[in-house]
Amino acid sequence: MPPDAPPPPSRLSELLPELGRRTLVMGILNVTPDSFSDGGRFEGVEAARAQAAALTEDGAHILDIGGESTRPGHTPVPAAEEQARVLPVIEAIAPGLSVPISIDTYKASTAAAALKAGATIVNDVWGLQREPDIARVAADHGAPVIVMHNRETIDGSLDIVADMLRFFERSLDIARRAGIADGDIVLDPGIGFGKSWAQHLEALRRLPEIRALGFPLLVGVSRKSLLGRLHDRETAPRDRLVGSLAAHVLAGSLGADIVRVHDVAPHVEALRVLDAVMRPDAASGSLHG
């Protein structure tokens, strides 16, 4: 190949050809009994299949399937149990699905099984650092990775963005040593994970500093308790749609390329307006009326 030839397209750009041209929506499909918002609603293949169809019909660009709740105070589950939840669902829906599936796991064995079953992206809430072999698994399958910042403990005295930059440096080293190209890496600041309430807001406010690393950003604030603290009354997760929309539109305006959500249709509509302002060349062809 001539030295000035462009690099081959990344697997990520093949799976998500509109990445960077518009703000993409990742639809959440939890097949767990204990997720904080919709635990138990989509257990079983038929319930999950119906929800997958609904999310894609509403406009999701990716489906994120998880078999272990990662909410605060969650109970970890063995890999075999996690796989028993997710693999039948992936095998059932992947063949007819028009969008890629990401497997939401930090376990290398679950990632390997899910990628064999039909998932094509690995979404690791521990940024490849809990089980670093997950990076080799992703590389072996040519799967892009989503690398999320996380912490075992909350330390409100930290400069949380500086902590994220150090964390991502370690994660990127793991990914690169495993053979994952930079073009197949997405970063996630981990809103709702290992941070104080003030640090969650600080992380959102300073998204451009993470975006400056040169990688696409994914942000997920959907229905999270930090939004509930901004209400003047007690709210259940399902009552936090307006706050979720506000947080994700803000994140998109500050550099997020993907938002991870429970409520796909209203986010697609809201982000279409954002993109019309922030990415007018790409958005102009999708607006009607």
DRENTORNU-613272 format. One line per field, with one value per atom (N, C-alpha, C): atom name; x, y, z. Coordinates in Angstrom, 2 decimals. Atoms other than C-alpha are relative to their C-alpha. Example, Ala and Ser with C-alpha at 12.3 -4.5 7.8 and 13.67 -1.06 7.14 Angstrom:
REM residues 2
atome N_CA_C_N_CA_C
east 0.89_12.30_0.90_-0.82_13.67_-0.77
north -1.19_-4.50_1.20_-1.19_-1.06_1.09
up 0.00_7.80_0.00_-0.06_7.14_0.73
This chain:
REM residues 289
atome N_CA_C_N_CA_C_N_CA_C_N_CA_C_N_CA_C_N_CA_C_N_CA_C_N_CA_C_N_CA_C_N_CA_C_N_CA_C_N_CA_C_N_CA_C_N_CA_C_N_CA_C_N_CA_C_N_CA_C_N_CA_C_N_CA_C_N_CA_C_N_CA_C_N_CA_C_N_CA_C_N_CA_C_N_CA_C_N_CA_C_N_CA_C_N_CA_C_N_CA_C_N_CA_C_N_CA_C_N_CA_C_N_CA_C_N_CA_C_N_CA_C_N_CA_C_N_CA_C_N_CA_C_N_CA_C_N_CA_C_N_CA_C_N_CA_C_N_CA_C_N_CA_C_N_CA_C_N_CA_C_N_CA_C_N_CA_C_N_CA_C_N_CA_C_N_CA_C_N_CA_C_N_CA_C_N_CA_C_N_CA_C_N_CA_C_N_CA_C_N_CA_C_N_CA_C_N_CA_C_N_CA_C_N_CA_C_N_CA_C_N_CA_C_N_CA_C_N_CA_C_N_CA_C_N_CA_C_N_CA_C_N_CA_C_N_CA_C_N_CA_C_N_CA_C_N_CA_C_N_CA_C_N_CA_C_N_CA_C_N_CA_C_N_CA_C_N_CA_C_N_CA_C_N_CA_C_N_CA_C_N_CA_C_N_CA_C_N_CA_C_N_CA_C_N_CA_C_N_CA_C_N_CA_C_N_CA_C_N_CA_C_N_CA_C_N_CA_C_N_CA_C_N_CA_C_N_CA_C_N_CA_C_N_CA_C_N_CA_C_N_CA_C_N_CA_C_N_CA_C_N_CA_C_N_CA_C_N_CA_C_N_CA_C_N_CA_C_N_CA_C_N_CA_C_N_CA_C_N_CA_C_N_CA_C_N_CA_C_N_CA_C_N_CA_C_N_CA_C_N_CA_C_N_CA_C_N_CA_C_N_CA_C_N_CA_C_N_CA_C_N_CA_C_N_CA_C_N_CA_C_N_CA_C_N_CA_C_N_CA_C_N_CA_C_N_CA_C_N_CA_C_N_CA_C_N_CA_C_N_CA_C_N_CA_C_N_CA_C_N_CA_C_N_CA_C_N_CA_C_N_CA_C_N_CA_C_N_CA_C_N_CA_C_N_CA_C_N_CA_C_N_CA_C_N_CA_C_N_CA_C_N_CA_C_N_CA_C_N_CA_C_N_CA_C_N_CA_C_N_CA_C_N_CA_C_N_CA_C_N_CA_C_N_CA_C_N_CA_C_N_CA_C_N_CA_C_N_CA_C_N_CA_C_N_CA_C_N_CA_C_N_CA_C_N_CA_C_N_CA_C_N_CA_C_N_CA_C_N_CA_C_N_CA_C_N_CA_C_N_CA_C_N_CA_C_N_CA_C_N_CA_C_N_CA_C_N_CA_C_N_CA_C_N_CA_C_N_CA_C_N_CA_C_N_CA_C_N_CA_C_N_CA_C_N_CA_C_N_CA_C_N_CA_C_N_CA_C_N_CA_C_N_CA_C_N_CA_C_N_CA_C_N_CA_C_N_CA_C_N_CA_C_N_CA_C_N_CA_C_N_CA_C_N_CA_C_N_CA_C_N_CA_C_N_CA_C_N_CA_C_N_CA_C_N_CA_C_N_CA_C_N_CA_C_N_CA_C_N_CA_C_N_CA_C_N_CA_C_N_CA_C_N_CA_C_N_CA_C_N_CA_C_N_CA_C_N_CA_C_N_CA_C_N_CA_C_N_CA_C_N_CA_C_N_CA_C_N_CA_C_N_CA_C_N_CA_C_N_CA_C_N_CA_C_N_CA_C_N_CA_C_N_CA_C_N_CA_C_N_CA_C_N_CA_C_N_CA_C_N_CA_C_N_CA_C_N_CA_C_N_CA_C_N_CA_C_N_CA_C_N_CA_C_N_CA_C_N_CA_C_N_CA_C_N_CA_C_N_CA_C_N_CA_C_N_CA_C_N_CA_C_N_CA_C_N_CA_C_N_CA_C_N_CA_C_N_CA_C_N_CA_C_N_CA_C_N_CA_C_N_CA_C_N_CA_C_N_CA_C_N_CA_C_N_CA_C_N_CA_C_N_CA_C_N_CA_C_N_CA_C_N_CA_C_N_CA_C_N_CA_C_N_CA_C_N_CA_C_N_CA_C_N_CA_C_N_CA_C_N_CA_C_N_CA_C_N_CA_C_N_CA_C_N_CA_C_N_CA_C_N_CA_C_N_CA_C_N_CA_C_N_CA_C_N_CA_C_N_CA_C
east 0.86_0.00_0.89_-0.82_1.47_-0.04_-0.03_2.56_-1.04_0.98_0.07_-1.43_1.36_-2.91_-0.80_0.82_-5.83_-0.13_0.18_-6.31_-1.32_1.27_-9.01_-1.08_1.07_-12.41_-0.04_0.09_-12.85_-1.26_1.21_-15.29_-1.12_1.01_-17.07_-0.71_0.63_-17.67_-0.85_0.83_-19.01_-1.31_1.20_-21.45_-0.88_0.74_-22.45_0.43_-0.47_-22.00_-0.34_0.38_-23.72_0.71_-0.73_-21.41_0.81_-0.68_-20.10_-0.79_0.84_-22.72_-1.29_1.18_-25.62_0.17_-0.06_-26.20_-0.79_0.62_-26.93_-0.63_0.74_-29.29_0.22_-0.13_-28.44_-1.19_1.15_-31.54_0.40_-0.35_-31.25_-0.98_0.81_-32.49_0.59_-0.47_-31.96_-0.80_0.68_-32.76_0.37_-0.35_-32.25_-1.25_1.14_-34.64_0.10_-0.25_-33.12_0.59_-0.48_-32.18_-0.81_0.62_-32.98_-1.30_1.17_-35.60_-1.01_0.94_-37.07_0.30_-0.36_-35.85_-1.17_1.01_-37.82_-0.99_1.01_-39.89_0.30_-0.36_-37.94_0.77_-0.57_-36.81_-0.72_0.60_-37.39_0.12_-0.28_-36.85_-1.13_1.10_-40.31_-0.18_0.11_-40.51_1.16_-1.17_-36.99_-0.10_0.15_-37.73_-0.97_0.99_-40.80_0.58_-0.60_-38.85_1.07_-1.01_-36.00_-0.67_0.73_-38.51_-0.52_0.54_-40.08_1.11_-1.11_-36.72_0.51_-0.49_-35.60_-1.04_1.05_-38.95_-0.03_-0.03_-38.61_1.23_-1.14_-35.28_1.34_-1.29_-32.52_1.02_-1.09_-29.18_0.83_-0.70_-27.76_-0.92_0.65_-29.26_1.08_-0.96_-27.34_-0.67_0.62_-28.17_0.88_-0.74_-27.16_-0.72_0.56_-27.65_0.38_-0.34_-26.27_-0.22_0.22_-27.53_1.30_-1.17_-24.79_-0.42_0.46_-26.94_0.73_-0.64_-25.51_-0.61_0.47_-25.75_-0.43_0.43_-26.31_0.74_-0.63_-25.53_0.62_-0.63_-22.96_-0.54_0.47_-23.99_1.13_-1.02_-21.80_-0.13_0.01_-20.83_-1.01_0.93_-22.89_-1.43_1.37_-26.06_-0.21_0.08_-25.36_-0.19_0.10_-24.89_-1.32_1.30_-28.04_-1.10_0.99_-29.94_0.14_-0.19_-28.36_0.12_-0.28_-27.35_-1.24_1.21_-30.84_-0.64_0.58_-31.98_0.79_-0.83_-29.03_-0.18_0.17_-29.37_-1.35_1.34_-33.08_-0.18_0.30_-32.95_1.06_-1.08_-29.57_-0.23_0.11_-30.39_-0.90_0.93_-33.28_0.10_-0.10_-32.04_0.72_-0.59_-31.22_1.08_-1.00_-28.92_0.93_-0.93_-25.85_-0.41_0.22_-26.01_1.32_-1.15_-23.60_-0.33_0.17_-23.11_0.55_-0.34_-23.07_0.55_-0.62_-20.57_1.44_-1.43_-17.17_0.70_-0.55_-16.65_0.46_-0.56_-14.38_-0.76_0.68_-16.19_-1.39_1.32_-19.59_0.13_-0.22_-18.24_0.27_-0.33_-16.80_-1.24_1.20_-20.04_-1.01_0.96_-22.15_0.41_-0.47_-19.97_-0.20_0.27_-20.27_-1.49_1.46_-24.05_-0.58_0.51_-24.38_0.18_-0.35_-23.35_1.24_-1.13_-20.80_0.81_-0.69_-19.74_0.05_-0.12_-18.48_-0.07_0.21_-19.68_0.37_-0.56_-17.57_-0.05_0.14_-18.57_1.22_-1.26_-15.12_1.17_-1.03_-13.21_1.13_-0.97_-11.41_0.96_-0.96_-9.75_-0.39_0.39_-11.80_0.50_-0.50_-10.99_0.69_-0.67_-8.36_-0.03_0.06_-8.66_-1.19_1.14_-11.94_0.46_-0.53_-9.84_0.49_-0.44_-8.23_-1.19_1.22_-11.68_-0.58_0.55_-12.93_0.89_-0.91_-9.82_-0.11_0.10_-10.12_-1.25_1.26_-13.69_-0.14_0.12_-12.94_-1.11_1.12_-15.41_0.48_-0.28_-15.30_-0.34_0.25_-15.30_-0.45_0.40_-17.03_0.63_-0.82_-14.75_-0.56_0.63_-16.52_0.88_-0.70_-14.91_-0.82_0.67_-15.72_0.99_-0.82_-14.44_-0.63_0.49_-14.69_-0.64_0.49_-15.26_-0.19_0.24_-16.54_0.92_-0.87_-14.05_-0.34_0.46_-15.66_1.07_-1.08_-12.33_0.79_-0.77_-10.99_-0.41_0.32_-10.76_-0.43_0.51_-12.99_0.40_-0.41_-12.03_1.47_-1.38_-8.34_0.07_0.06_-9.20_-0.43_0.45_-11.05_1.12_-1.08_-8.11_1.06_-0.95_-5.78_-0.56_0.67_-8.29_-0.01_0.06_-8.74_1.39_-1.36_-4.97_0.32_-0.23_-4.82_-0.83_0.88_-7.79_0.49_-0.49_-6.39_1.26_-1.20_-3.10_-0.38_0.47_-4.92_-0.57_0.62_-6.93_1.04_-1.01_-3.95_0.90_-0.86_-1.81_-0.72_0.78_-4.64_-0.21_0.16_-4.71_-1.26_1.19_-7.83_0.46_-0.38_-7.42_-0.72_0.63_-8.13_-1.35_1.25_-10.87_-1.15_1.04_-12.77_-0.23_0.15_-12.85_-0.92_0.89_-15.63_0.23_-0.17_-15.22_-1.32_1.22_-17.95_0.43_-0.41_-17.50_-0.61_0.54_-19.62_-0.83_0.90_-22.28_-0.84_0.76_-23.90_0.85_-0.87_-20.89_1.21_-1.21_-18.30_0.29_-0.19_-18.85_-1.02_0.98_-20.51_-0.98_0.99_-23.55_0.65_-0.67_-21.42_0.95_-0.92_-18.89_-0.72_0.79_-21.60_-0.25_0.28_-22.54_1.28_-1.28_-18.88_0.45_-0.40_-18.23_-0.79_0.80_-21.11_0.47_-0.40_-20.00_1.31_-1.35_-16.47_0.19_-0.10_-17.27_1.00_-0.95_-15.24_1.44_-1.36_-12.08_0.23_-0.11_-12.79_-0.05_0.12_-13.81_1.32_-1.27_-10.43_1.00_-0.87_-8.81_-0.11_0.12_-10.11_-0.84_0.83_-12.50_-1.48_1.43_-16.29_-0.39_0.47_-18.17_-1.40_1.34_-21.13_-0.33_0.45_-23.14_-1.34_1.25_-25.86_-0.45_0.54_-27.92_-1.45_1.42_-31.28_-0.57_0.79_-33.62_0.82_-0.86_-30.70_-0.36_0.41_-31.02_0.54_-0.51_-28.86_-1.01_1.07_-31.76_-1.10_1.03_-34.17_0.30_-0.38_-32.22_-0.32_0.30_-33.04_-1.49_1.44_-36.80_-0.34_0.43_-38.72_-0.96_0.83_-40.52_0.68_-0.53_-39.75_-0.45_0.35_-39.62_0.50_-0.43_-39.49_0.80_-0.78_-37.07_-0.83_0.82_-39.92_-0.51_0.47_-40.79_1.09_-1.15_-37.41_0.29_-0.21_-37.93_0.47_-0.35_-37.76_1.44_-1.37_-34.56_0.98_-0.86_-33.10_0.20_-0.09_-33.89_0.91_-0.82_-32.35_1.48_-1.39_-29.18_0.64_-0.59_-28.71_0.12_-0.16_-29.36_1.20_-1.18_-26.83_1.27_-1.19_-24.36_0.32_-0.22_-24.86_0.59_-0.51_-24.20_1.45_-1.36_-20.95_0.94_-0.90_-19.61_-0.36_0.38_-21.42_-0.48_0.38_-21.85_-1.11_1.00_-24.08_-0.59_0.62_-26.59_-0.71_0.55_-27.75_-1.28_1.28_-31.46_-0.98_1.13_-34.55_-1.11_1.12_-36.99_0.52_-0.67_-35.85_-0.74_0.73_-38.61_0.13_-0.14_-38.58_1.44_-1.38_-34.79_0.34_-0.24_-34.70_-0.56_0.63_-37.08_0.77_-0.73_-35.18_1.37_-1.34_-31.79_-0.02_0.13_-33.06_0.06_-0.07_-33.53_1.43_-1.39_-30.08_0.88_-0.86_-28.48_-0.28_0.32_-30.33_0.78_-0.76_-28.50_1.50_-1.42_-25.17_0.67_-0.54_-24.74_-0.93_1.05_-26.86_0.14_-0.16_-25.36_-0.60_0.51_-26.24_-1.48_1.38_-29.55_-0.99_0.96_-31.07_-0.84_0.76_-32.08_-0.99_0.88_-33.92_-1.16_1.08_-36.24_-1.16_1.19_-39.78_-1.00_1.07_-42.66_0.44
north -1.20_0.00_1.24_-1.22_3.44_0.67_-0.59_5.37_1.08_-1.05_8.15_-0.47_0.52_5.84_0.17_-0.15_6.45_-1.34_1.26_3.87_-0.65_0.65_1.25_0.47_-0.45_2.11_-0.86_0.73_1.16_-0.84_0.82_-1.53_0.85_-0.86_1.11_0.84_-0.82_3.31_-0.84_0.89_0.31_-0.30_0.31_-0.55_1.22_-1.24_3.08_1.06_-0.92_4.95_1.46_-1.39_8.06_0.57_-0.48_8.33_1.24_-1.26_11.89_0.93_-0.81_13.10_0.42_-0.33_13.05_-0.63_0.56_12.27_-1.30_1.32_8.56_-0.38_0.44_6.86_-1.49_1.40_3.63_-0.35_0.44_1.87_-1.05_0.91_0.05_-1.17_1.20_-3.53_-0.84_0.75_-4.92_-1.28_1.28_-8.61_-0.53_0.27_-8.55_0.13_-0.16_-8.91_1.21_-1.00_-6.01_1.30_-1.30_-3.08_1.10_-1.03_0.22_0.54_-0.62_1.36_-1.01_0.91_-1.60_-1.46_1.36_-4.66_-0.96_1.04_-7.76_0.17_-0.24_-6.17_-0.76_0.58_-7.71_-1.30_1.33_-11.03_-0.95_0.97_-13.89_0.45_-0.31_-14.10_0.79_-0.66_-13.02_1.45_-1.38_-9.95_0.83_-0.73_-8.96_0.24_-0.16_-9.55_1.14_-1.06_-7.31_1.37_-1.29_-4.55_0.40_-0.30_-4.80_0.55_-0.49_-4.35_1.41_-1.32_-1.37_1.05_-0.96_0.32_0.34_-0.27_-0.07_0.75_-0.73_1.07_1.46_-1.38_4.17_0.77_-0.70_4.93_-0.25_0.29_3.38_-0.38_0.33_3.13_-1.17_1.11_0.53_-0.54_0.58_-1.89_-0.47_0.39_-2.36_-1.01_1.09_-5.69_-0.36_0.31_-6.36_-1.04_1.05_-9.32_0.09_-0.23_-7.90_1.46_-1.38_-4.78_0.58_-0.69_-2.25_1.23_-1.11_0.10_0.00_-0.03_1.28_-1.05_1.02_-1.56_-1.29_1.20_-4.22_-1.23_1.27_-7.88_-0.60_0.61_-9.25_-1.41_1.34_-12.41_-0.75_0.78_-15.26_0.12_-0.11_-15.23_-0.96_0.98_-18.38_0.51_-0.53_-16.70_1.18_-1.13_-13.51_-0.49_0.52_-15.52_-0.70_0.65_-17.55_1.02_-1.06_-14.25_0.61_-0.80_-12.56_-0.81_0.71_-15.27_-0.42_0.35_-16.60_1.22_-1.22_-13.01_0.44_-0.42_-12.11_-0.95_0.99_-15.34_0.14_-0.11_-14.70_1.25_-1.27_-11.07_0.43_-0.50_-10.60_-0.26_0.27_-12.33_0.97_-0.87_-10.02_1.47_-1.37_-6.83_0.89_-0.93_-3.80_0.89_-0.82_-2.20_-0.91_0.84_-3.49_-0.16_0.30_-5.04_0.20_-0.05_-4.07_-0.85_0.80_-6.44_0.81_-0.80_-4.59_-0.95_0.91_-6.60_0.42_-0.17_-6.38_-1.35_1.35_-10.16_-0.47_0.43_-11.50_-1.19_1.20_-14.84_0.33_-0.41_-13.18_0.76_-0.73_-10.83_-0.98_0.97_-13.78_-0.75_0.75_-15.74_0.88_-0.91_-12.71_0.35_-0.32_-11.82_-1.19_1.19_-15.39_-0.12_0.12_-15.17_1.05_-1.01_-12.02_1.43_-1.38_-8.97_0.42_-0.47_-6.77_1.10_-1.05_-4.15_-0.44_0.29_-4.55_1.31_-1.18_-2.00_-0.37_0.43_-2.34_1.13_-1.05_-0.34_0.13_-0.13_-0.96_0.31_-0.54_0.37_-0.96_1.03_-2.93_-0.30_0.11_-2.78_-1.04_1.04_-5.26_-1.37_1.23_-8.15_0.39_-0.51_-6.88_-0.95_0.94_-10.07_0.30_-0.37_-8.61_0.79_-0.74_-6.37_-0.96_0.99_-9.40_-0.66_0.60_-10.95_0.92_-0.95_-7.81_0.06_-0.08_-7.61_-1.25_1.25_-11.27_-0.05_-0.01_-10.64_1.25_-1.24_-7.28_0.89_-0.74_-5.70_1.32_-1.26_-2.01_-0.10_0.01_-1.22_1.38_-1.21_1.36_-0.09_0.00_2.24_1.02_-0.91_3.68_0.22_-0.33_5.48_-0.47_0.47_3.97_0.07_0.02_3.97_-0.94_0.87_1.46_0.81_-0.84_4.30_1.42_-1.40_7.84_0.86_-0.96_10.57_1.38_-1.30_13.96_1.06_-0.99_15.74_-0.03_0.14_14.54_1.03_-0.61_16.56_-1.15_1.22_14.03_-0.11_0.07_14.94_-0.41_0.45_14.57_-1.50_1.43_11.17_-0.78_0.66_10.25_-0.07_-0.01_11.26_-1.05_1.04_9.03_-1.39_1.29_6.17_-0.37_0.30_6.45_-0.28_0.30_6.49_-1.48_1.42_3.08_-0.88_0.80_1.77_-0.01_-0.07_2.97_-0.84_0.84_1.25_-1.47_1.39_-2.03_-0.31_0.23_-1.67_-0.09_-0.02_-0.83_-1.22_1.19_-3.64_-1.26_1.15_-6.05_0.01_-0.09_-4.82_0.70_-0.76_-2.64_1.36_-1.27_0.32_1.15_-1.18_3.81_0.30_-0.27_4.10_-0.88_0.89_1.33_0.15_-0.27_2.94_1.19_-1.07_5.04_0.19_-0.29_6.76_0.43_-0.31_7.11_0.53_-0.55_9.42_-0.69_0.77_7.09_0.82_-0.77_9.46_-0.98_0.90_7.76_-1.10_1.06_5.57_0.60_-0.31_6.13_1.47_-1.45_9.86_0.58_-0.74_12.30_0.72_-0.72_14.24_1.18_-1.15_17.32_-0.44_0.48_15.26_-0.46_0.34_13.91_1.25_-1.25_17.47_0.59_-0.51_18.46_-0.77_0.82_15.56_0.41_-0.46_16.68_1.37_-1.36_20.30_0.01_0.00_19.38_-1.07_0.98_16.91_0.41_-0.34_18.94_-0.40_0.41_18.06_-1.48_1.42_14.36_-0.14_0.05_14.94_0.38_-0.44_16.59_-1.14_1.15_13.15_-0.55_0.38_12.58_-1.24_1.19_9.67_0.39_-0.23_9.53_-0.17_0.08_10.02_-0.56_0.48_8.11_0.52_-0.49_9.61_-0.65_0.60_7.86_0.56_-0.59_9.80_-0.44_0.31_8.21_-0.48_0.35_8.14_-0.13_0.26_8.20_0.87_-0.66_9.27_1.41_-1.37_12.36_0.98_-0.85_13.73_0.18_-0.08_12.92_1.05_-0.99_15.18_1.42_-1.34_18.12_0.30_-0.24_17.65_0.58_-0.52_19.40_-0.96_1.03_16.17_-1.35_1.35_12.47_-0.52_0.52_10.83_-1.43_1.33_7.27_0.15_-0.12_6.56_0.32_-0.24_6.56_1.43_-1.38_10.12_0.99_-0.86_11.48_0.20_-0.15_11.70_1.40_-1.37_15.49_0.30_-0.19_15.58_-0.77_0.80_12.80_0.70_-0.72_14.73_1.22_-1.20_17.91_-0.36_0.39_16.12_-0.48_0.55_14.34_1.04_-1.10_17.40_0.85_-0.73_19.25_-0.76_0.80_16.37_0.04_-0.07_16.39_1.34_-1.33_20.11_0.19_-0.10_19.57_-1.06_0.92_16.81_-1.46_1.42_13.54_-0.41_0.53_11.43_-1.04_1.03_8.73_0.24_-0.03_8.83_-1.33_1.31_5.72_0.23_-0.44_5.89_-1.16_0.90_4.01_0.42_-0.55_6.29_0.48_-0.29_6.20_1.07_-0.90_8.02_1.47_-1.43_11.32_0.49_-0.42_11.36_0.21_-0.18_10.88_1.35_-1.27_13.82_1.20_-1.13_16.08_0.17_-0.08_15.24_0.42_-0.51_15.94_1.53_-1.45_19.53_0.44_-0.31_19.59_-0.08_0.18_18.25_1.03_-1.04_20.76_1.28_-1.19_23.47_-0.27_0.26_21.81_-0.73_0.75_19.54_0.21_-0.31_21.27_-0.72_0.67_19.59_-1.39_1.36_16.12_-0.01_0.03_17.04_0.50_-0.65_19.00_-0.99_0.96_15.91_-0.81_0.85_14.35_0.77_-0.80_17.21_0.14_-0.09_17.37_0.95_-0.82_19.73_1.38
up 0.00_0.00_0.00_0.00_-0.88_1.36_-1.35_2.23_0.22_-0.17_1.54_-0.23_0.20_0.98_1.28_-1.21_3.34_0.70_-0.72_6.08_-0.40_0.32_5.48_0.96_-0.90_6.93_1.25_-1.26_10.55_0.00_-0.17_11.54_0.59_-0.60_13.61_-1.05_1.03_10.59_-0.94_0.81_8.69_0.71_-0.78_11.47_0.19_-0.29_12.11_-1.01_1.04_8.82_0.25_-0.28_10.20_1.23_-1.18_13.22_-0.37_0.27_13.35_-0.90_0.88_10.86_0.69_-0.79_13.30_1.37_-1.34_16.96_0.01_0.06_17.17_1.34_-1.18_19.61_0.21_-0.42_21.41_0.87_-0.78_22.66_1.01_-1.09_25.99_0.03_-0.13_26.17_1.13_-1.16_29.67_0.14_-0.19_30.01_1.39_-1.39_33.77_0.87_-0.91_36.71_0.90_-1.04_38.66_-0.49_0.46_36.43_0.65_-0.84_38.10_-0.59_0.61_35.57_-0.51_0.65_33.71_0.31_-0.37_35.57_-0.09_0.12_34.65_-1.13_1.05_31.88_-1.28_1.30_29.02_0.15_-0.15_30.46_-0.96_0.90_28.07_-1.44_1.40_24.34_-0.65_0.72_23.20_0.45_-0.49_25.44_-0.52_0.50_24.41_-1.49_1.44_20.74_-0.33_0.24_20.92_0.32_-0.35_22.67_-1.01_1.03_20.16_-1.25_1.17_17.35_0.25_-0.32_19.12_-0.01_-0.05_19.73_-1.40_1.35_16.12_-0.82_0.70_14.77_0.43_-0.51_16.97_-0.48_0.59_15.29_0.63_-0.61_17.42_-1.06_0.92_15.61_0.49_-0.64_18.02_1.10_-1.18_20.54_0.96_-1.03_23.79_0.91_-0.76_25.42_1.18_-1.21_29.00_0.84_-0.84_31.32_1.46_-1.41_34.57_0.32_-0.40_36.28_0.55_-0.55_37.00_0.81_-0.81_39.05_1.34_-1.31_42.40_0.93_-0.92_44.92_-0.66_0.70_42.27_0.53_-0.37_42.94_-1.25_1.17_40.49_-0.24_0.34_38.64_-0.69_0.69_37.41_-1.52_1.45_33.74_-0.63_0.58_33.09_0.07_-0.12_34.39_-0.94_0.92_32.46_-1.43_1.36_29.28_-0.25_0.15_29.89_-0.27_0.24_29.86_-1.39_1.21_26.85_-1.28_1.24_24.39_-0.76_0.77_23.52_-0.67_0.57_22.94_-1.23_1.13_20.71_-1.18_1.07_18.74_-0.68_0.56_18.26_-0.84_0.68_17.15_-1.01_0.87_15.45_-1.48_1.44_12.13_-0.76_0.70_11.29_0.37_-0.51_12.92_-1.00_0.97_10.80_0.62_-0.69_13.41_0.78_-0.75_15.26_1.47_-1.42_18.73_0.74_-0.91_21.48_1.21_-1.21_24.39_1.17_-1.18_27.70_1.06_-0.95_29.75_0.24_-0.26_31.42_0.04_-0.08_31.31_-1.37_1.28_28.57_-0.57_0.50_28.35_-0.54_0.49_27.96_-1.30_1.25_25.31_-1.13_1.04_23.37_-0.46_0.35_23.51_-0.74_0.62_22.60_-1.42_1.34_19.61_-0.94_0.81_18.36_-0.31_0.17_18.82_-0.94_0.92_16.68_0.40_-0.37_18.67_-0.79_0.79_16.93_0.69_-0.74_19.54_1.46_-1.43_23.12_0.77_-0.84_25.68_1.43_-1.27_28.84_1.01_-1.02_31.92_0.89_-0.74_33.39_-0.92_0.88_30.39_-0.33_0.33_29.62_1.15_-1.10_33.05_1.06_-0.96_35.12_-0.48_0.62_32.73_-1.31_1.21_30.27_-1.18_1.12_28.18_-0.91_0.84_26.91_-1.22_1.14_24.67_-1.08_0.97_23.02_-0.68_0.57_22.56_-1.07_0.98_20.83_-1.24_1.13_18.65_-0.87_0.76_17.64_-0.87_0.76_16.46_-0.87_0.76_14.85_0.51_-0.60_17.27_0.58_-0.68_18.20_1.48_-1.44_21.91_0.47_-0.72_24.07_1.38_-1.20_26.97_0.98_-0.95_30.00_1.22_-1.24_32.94_1.18_-1.20_36.30_1.16_-1.21_39.88_1.01_-1.07_42.72_1.12_-1.09_45.21_-0.50_0.32_45.08_0.85_-0.70_45.99_-0.54_0.45_45.75_-0.06_0.02_46.20_-1.31_1.24_42.82_-1.04_1.28_39.66_-0.89_0.62_37.98_-1.47_1.40_34.41_-0.10_-0.03_35.23_0.28_-0.29_36.70_-1.23_1.23_33.50_-1.02_0.98_31.35_0.34_-0.41_33.39_-0.25_0.19_33.27_-1.48_1.43_29.52_-0.58_0.46_29.02_0.23_-0.28_30.71_-0.93_0.86_28.73_-1.44_1.38_25.42_-0.17_0.08_26.19_-0.08_0.04_26.86_-1.39_1.30_23.65_-1.10_1.07_21.48_0.07_-0.12_22.88_-0.46_0.46_22.07_-1.51_1.45_18.48_-0.45_0.37_18.55_-0.53_0.62_16.20_0.69_-0.61_17.52_-0.64_0.69_14.90_0.44_-0.50_16.67_1.50_-1.43_20.11_0.21_-0.44_21.66_1.49_-1.42_25.03_0.63_-0.75_27.66_1.37_-1.29_30.69_1.21_-1.12_32.82_0.96_-0.87_34.09_0.81_-0.86_37.08_0.62_-0.49_37.90_0.73_-0.74_40.64_0.19_-0.10_40.99_0.97_-0.79_43.34_-0.93_0.83_42.18_-0.70_0.61_41.60_-1.11_1.02_39.65_-1.27_1.18_37.35_-0.85_0.72_36.44_-0.58_0.48_36.13_-1.24_1.15_33.76_-1.24_1.14_31.54_-0.47_0.35_31.66_-0.78_0.59_30.61_-1.07_1.08_27.85_-1.10_1.05_25.33_0.32_-0.35_27.28_-0.30_0.36_26.76_-1.52_1.46_23.15_-0.67_0.56_22.59_-0.16_0.19_22.87_-1.41_1.40_19.36_-0.27_0.16_19.93_0.06_-0.18_19.49_1.47_-1.38_22.75_0.06_-0.34_24.14_1.38_-1.30_26.99_0.32_-0.44_28.98_1.33_-1.23_31.51_0.21_0.06_30.78_1.33_-1.18_33.80_1.28_-1.15_36.25_1.20_-1.24_39.87_0.10_-0.07_39.38_-0.57_0.53_37.31_1.03_-1.02_40.11_1.05_-1.02_42.45_-0.46_0.51_40.20_-0.01_-0.09_40.59_1.37_-1.29_43.33_0.70_-0.61_44.17_-0.24_0.19_44.46_-1.37_1.32_41.03_-0.15_0.42_39.77_-1.29_1.23_36.92_-1.23_1.19_34.39_-0.09_0.00_35.39_-0.42_0.25_34.24_-1.48_1.44_30.49_-0.36_0.37_30.29_0.40_-0.42_32.31_-0.87_0.87_30.17_-1.34_1.27_26.99_0.13_-0.19_28.39_0.12_-0.21_29.50_-1.30_1.22_26.19_-1.11_0.97_24.04_0.39_-0.47_26.19_-0.36_0.30_25.80_-1.49_1.43_22.04_-0.43_0.36_21.89_0.45_-0.53_23.84_-0.59_0.68_21.61_0.02_0.00_22.32_-1.39_1.30_19.20_0.10_-0.24_20.71_1.38_-1.32_23.55_0.24_-0.37_25.39_0.79_-0.55_26.22_0.11_-0.07_27.30_-0.97_0.77_25.42_-1.35_1.27_21.80_-0.79_0.92_19.87_0.38_-0.32_21.83_-0.13_0.18_21.75_-1.47_1.44_17.99_-0.45_0.39_17.63_0.54_-0.59_20.03_-0.64_0.57_18.55_-1.47_1.37_15.05_0.00_-0.12_16.18_0.32_-0.34_17.78_-1.24_1.16_14.61_-1.09_0.98_12.45_0.27_-0.39_14.39_-0.04_-0.19_15.14_-1.16_1.14_12.09_-1.19_0.98_9.44_-1.32_1.28_6.38_0.02_-0.10_7.61_0.34_-0.48_9.21_-1.03_0.89_6.33_-0.78_0.79_4.42_0.78_-0.81_7.34_0.61_-0.59_8.29_-0.98_0.84_6.97_0.66_-0.51_7.32_0.44
